[in-house]
């Protein structure tokens, strides 16, 4: 987490991660009732990952980029 925050400018993090974080938080708060902090935390992180991936693909399709990963 520290590396993520240090490697990206805060404005970039807010524009790319905030929407996925907020949607994931709402989904986790409304639907995840596992009665286990660990399970709910893992489910929240998995939800955030999937939503962020979907938003990234959508963002790349919208801007016309094929792949945001470096070649290699």
N, C-alpha and C positions, 0 to 999 in steps of 0.2 A: 504494500500500500504506500509506504514511504517513497519507494522508487517511482511509482506511478505519479504521485503528486509532485515529485521533484523533476521528472522528465518531461512533463507537459505543462504548458502555461495554463493558469487557472481559467482563463477565458475559453480556451479550447476544451478543457475538461467540463466546464459548465455547459457548453453548447452540445457536446457529444454524449456525455454521460448522465447529465441531470434528467433528461426525459426518460431514459431507460430506468434510472434509479427510482424516480418517483412512481412510475407505472408498476415497477416490480414491488415497491414498498406497499402500494395500495393492494395489489393482488395478494401479497403475503399476509397483510393485515386482515383482509376480508376472508380469504379462503383457507389459509394454513392454520389448522388447529390440531397439531400433533401431540400436544402436551409434553413436548420435549424441545428445549431450546436448541439443542444441536440439530435435530431434524428440521426444525423450522428455519434455522440459519442456513443450513445447506440447501434447502428448497428455495429460500430467498435468493441465495447466490446463483443457483442454477437458473432461476427465473430471470434474474438480471442478465446473466450471460446470454440466454436465448433471445431475450428482447433486444439487447444491445446488438447481437448478431443480425437479427432481422432488420433493425433500424439501419445498421451499417450497409447491408445489402440494398435496402431501399434507397438510402442516400447515394450509394454508388450508381445505382440504376438511374436515379434522378439527375445526377451530374454527368452521366455518360462514361464513368470510369468502369473498367472491367474488373480490376482487382486492386485492392489497396495494399496487398502484401508485397514485400520486396522480392525481386526475382532472385532465385538461388537455389 
